């Protein structure tokens, strides 16, 4: 995954939450912010993971991307 296209449009608080809670179910508030930033949560985008009783999850690929971005790593 090159980039998560909505990431730069996401407010810093939501970015910080995703970094701090990487791998956890995304809160409805953060999910709404992702959608407002252009993240289509009903599409087949590679950042979409599973949705279940605990909530919506990002894909493993997206979690790795966020961790790399948080650590300011590059390929």
Residue frames as a rotation matrix with the C-alpha (Angstrom) as fourth column:
UNK 1
0.591 0.807 0.000 0.00
0.807 -0.591 0.000 0.00
0.000 0.000 -1.000 0.00
UNK 2
-0.245 -0.677 0.694 1.51
0.655 -0.643 -0.396 3.27
0.715 0.357 0.601 -1.11
UNK 3
-0.975 0.012 0.222 -0.63
-0.155 -0.751 -0.642 5.53
0.159 -0.660 0.734 1.06
UNK 4
-0.284 0.943 -0.172 -3.99
0.922 0.219 -0.320 5.76
-0.264 -0.250 -0.932 2.67
UNK 5
-0.449 0.026 0.893 -5.48
0.651 -0.675 0.347 8.55
0.612 0.737 0.286 0.57
UNK 6
0.558 0.761 0.330 -7.65
0.293 -0.554 0.779 9.97
0.776 -0.338 -0.532 3.34
UNK 7
0.249 -0.503 -0.828 -4.85
0.966 0.191 0.175 10.08
0.071 -0.843 0.533 5.94
UNK 8
-0.765 -0.628 0.141 -3.56
0.615 -0.778 -0.128 13.60
0.190 -0.011 0.982 5.10
UNK 9
-0.400 0.710 0.580 -7.13
-0.151 -0.675 0.722 14.95
0.904 0.201 0.377 5.31
UNK 10
0.367 0.508 -0.779 -7.77
0.629 0.482 0.610 13.38
0.685 -0.714 -0.143 8.70
UNK 11
0.676 -0.107 0.729 -7.55
-0.441 -0.852 0.283 15.70
0.591 -0.513 -0.623 11.69
UNK 12
-0.303 -0.953 0.021 -4.53
-0.564 0.161 -0.810 15.27
0.768 -0.257 -0.586 14.00
UNK 13
-0.243 0.273 0.931 -6.64
-0.922 0.232 -0.309 13.93
-0.300 -0.934 0.195 16.89
UNK 14
0.816 0.575 0.058 -8.03
-0.513 0.767 -0.386 11.11
-0.266 0.285 0.921 14.74
UNK 15
0.442 -0.752 -0.489 -4.56
-0.352 0.356 -0.866 10.33
0.825 0.555 -0.107 13.38
UNK 16
-0.479 -0.647 0.594 -3.20
-0.778 0.000 -0.628 10.21
0.406 -0.763 -0.503 16.94
UNK 17
0.220 0.638 0.738 -6.03
-0.840 0.508 -0.189 7.90
-0.495 -0.578 0.648 18.02
UNK 18
0.920 0.141 -0.367 -5.36
-0.345 0.735 -0.583 5.51
0.187 0.663 0.725 15.13
UNK 19
0.020 -0.984 -0.175 -1.65
-0.425 0.150 -0.892 5.45
0.905 0.092 -0.416 16.00
UNK 20
-0.523 -0.234 0.820 -2.23
-0.845 0.019 -0.534 4.93
0.109 -0.972 -0.208 19.72
UNK 21
0.057 0.678 0.732 -4.94
-0.603 0.608 -0.516 2.29
-0.795 -0.412 0.444 19.21
UNK 22
-0.244 -0.247 -0.938 -3.47
-0.954 0.236 0.186 0.51
0.175 0.940 -0.293 16.19
UNK 23
-0.865 -0.054 -0.498 -5.21
-0.103 0.992 0.072 -2.85
0.491 0.113 -0.864 15.80
UNK 24
-0.758 0.645 -0.100 -8.23
0.233 0.124 -0.964 -2.00
-0.609 -0.754 -0.245 17.94
UNK 25
-0.011 0.850 0.527 -11.77
0.999 0.029 -0.026 -1.54
-0.037 0.526 -0.850 16.70
UNK 26
-0.848 -0.248 0.469 -12.16
0.347 -0.928 0.136 1.96
0.402 0.278 0.873 15.29
UNK 27
-0.596 0.647 -0.475 -14.53
0.399 -0.274 -0.875 4.12
-0.696 -0.711 -0.095 17.32
UNK 28
0.268 0.780 0.565 -17.64
0.939 -0.082 -0.333 5.43
-0.214 0.620 -0.755 15.57
UNK 29
0.753 -0.024 -0.658 -16.31
0.040 -0.996 0.081 8.98
-0.657 -0.087 -0.749 16.00
UNK 30
-0.276 -0.936 -0.218 -13.02
-0.338 -0.118 0.934 8.19
-0.900 0.332 -0.284 14.27
UNK 31
-0.488 0.175 0.855 -14.79
0.711 0.648 0.273 6.16
-0.507 0.741 -0.440 11.60
UNK 32
0.653 0.757 0.015 -17.02
0.664 -0.563 -0.492 9.18
-0.364 0.332 -0.870 10.87
UNK 33
0.465 -0.573 -0.675 -13.91
-0.361 -0.819 0.446 11.35
-0.808 0.036 -0.588 10.56
UNK 34
-0.603 -0.650 0.462 -12.36
0.117 0.501 0.858 8.85
-0.789 0.571 -0.226 8.13
UNK 35
-0.033 0.695 0.718 -15.53
0.947 0.251 -0.199 8.92
-0.319 0.673 -0.667 6.04
UNK 36
0.822 0.350 -0.450 -15.59
0.269 -0.934 -0.235 12.74
-0.503 0.072 -0.861 6.12
UNK 37
0.063 -0.901 -0.429 -11.96
-0.466 -0.407 0.786 12.74
-0.882 0.151 -0.446 4.91
UNK 38
0.119 0.073 -0.990 -12.92
-0.993 0.025 -0.118 10.64
0.016 0.997 0.075 1.90
UNK 39
-0.887 -0.433 0.159 -12.52
-0.446 0.894 -0.052 7.09
-0.120 -0.117 -0.986 3.21
UNK 40
-0.006 0.908 -0.418 -15.30
-0.872 0.200 0.447 5.03
0.490 0.368 0.790 1.65
UNK 41
-0.546 -0.242 0.802 -16.07
-0.754 0.559 -0.345 2.43
-0.365 -0.793 -0.487 4.32
UNK 42
0.423 0.754 0.502 -18.38
-0.360 0.649 -0.671 0.40
-0.832 0.103 0.546 2.06
UNK 43
0.645 -0.223 -0.731 -15.92
-0.747 0.017 -0.664 -0.09
0.160 0.975 -0.155 -0.77
UNK 44
0.928 -0.359 -0.104 -13.32
0.359 0.933 -0.015 -2.74
0.102 -0.024 0.994 -1.49
UNK 45
0.584 -0.742 0.329 -10.46
-0.599 -0.667 -0.443 -0.44
0.548 0.062 -0.834 -0.54
UNK 46
0.101 -0.633 -0.768 -7.36
0.215 0.767 -0.604 -2.25
0.971 -0.104 0.213 0.76
UNK 47
-0.761 -0.415 0.498 -7.47
-0.339 -0.401 -0.851 -0.39
0.553 -0.817 0.165 4.08
UNK 48
0.154 0.908 0.390 -10.84
-0.934 0.005 0.358 -1.89
0.323 -0.419 0.848 5.02
UNK 49
-0.905 -0.424 0.025 -10.68
-0.395 0.819 -0.416 -4.81
0.156 -0.386 -0.909 7.40
UNK 50
-0.576 0.700 -0.422 -13.46
0.587 0.713 0.383 -6.72
0.569 -0.027 -0.822 9.11
UNK 51
-0.479 0.549 0.685 -16.56
-0.714 -0.698 0.060 -5.45
0.511 -0.460 0.726 10.80
UNK 52
-0.456 0.295 -0.840 -18.01
0.407 0.908 0.099 -7.36
0.792 -0.297 -0.534 13.70
UNK 53
0.498 0.749 -0.437 -19.75
0.707 -0.059 0.705 -7.07
0.502 -0.660 -0.559 17.06
UNK 54
0.118 -0.543 -0.831 -16.86
0.842 -0.389 0.374 -5.08
-0.527 -0.744 0.411 18.53
UNK 55
0.481 0.111 -0.870 -16.86
-0.170 -0.961 -0.217 -2.65
-0.860 0.252 -0.443 15.59
UNK 56
0.990 -0.141 -0.025 -14.97
-0.026 -0.008 -1.000 -1.84
0.141 0.990 -0.011 12.45
UNK 57
0.429 -0.901 0.064 -11.34
0.239 0.181 0.954 -2.83
-0.871 -0.394 0.293 11.97
UNK 58
0.456 -0.432 -0.778 -8.70
-0.850 -0.471 -0.237 -1.65
-0.264 0.769 -0.582 9.55
UNK 59
0.918 -0.170 -0.357 -6.92
-0.046 0.851 -0.524 -4.23
0.393 0.498 0.773 7.41
UNK 60
0.618 -0.773 -0.145 -3.54
0.593 0.338 0.731 -5.65
-0.516 -0.538 0.667 8.45
UNK 61
-0.055 -0.621 0.781 -2.02
0.954 -0.265 -0.143 -3.78
0.296 0.737 0.607 5.52
UNK 62
0.434 0.300 0.850 -3.48
0.133 -0.954 0.269 -0.49
0.891 -0.004 -0.454 6.76
UNK 63
0.994 -0.082 -0.069 -2.32
0.065 -0.052 0.997 -1.17
-0.085 -0.995 -0.046 10.32
UNK 64
0.255 -0.957 0.136 1.21
0.894 0.287 0.343 -1.80
-0.367 0.034 0.930 9.06
UNK 65
-0.014 -0.211 0.977 1.06
0.717 -0.684 -0.138 1.38
0.697 0.698 0.161 6.97
UNK 66
0.783 0.364 0.504 -0.07
-0.067 -0.757 0.650 3.46
0.618 -0.543 -0.568 9.98
UNK 67
0.828 -0.533 -0.175 2.68
0.361 0.267 0.894 1.97
-0.430 -0.803 0.413 12.16
UNK 68
-0.015 -0.853 0.522 5.28
0.999 0.003 0.034 2.73
-0.030 0.522 0.852 9.49
UNK 69
0.173 0.170 0.970 3.96
0.405 -0.910 0.087 6.27
0.898 0.377 -0.226 9.10
UNK 70
0.966 0.237 0.101 3.90
-0.005 -0.375 0.927 6.78
0.257 -0.896 -0.361 12.87
UNK 71
0.568 -0.821 -0.054 7.51
0.485 0.281 0.829 5.65
-0.665 -0.497 0.557 13.09
UNK 72
0.667 -0.238 -0.706 8.40
-0.570 -0.773 -0.279 7.78
-0.479 0.588 -0.651 10.05
UNK 73
-0.211 -0.692 0.691 9.83
0.048 0.698 0.714 4.74
-0.976 0.184 -0.114 8.33
UNK 74
0.294 0.297 -0.908 10.13
-0.897 -0.243 -0.370 4.24
-0.331 0.923 0.195 4.60
UNK 75
0.970 0.119 0.211 10.45
-0.039 0.936 -0.351 1.22
-0.239 0.332 0.913 2.32
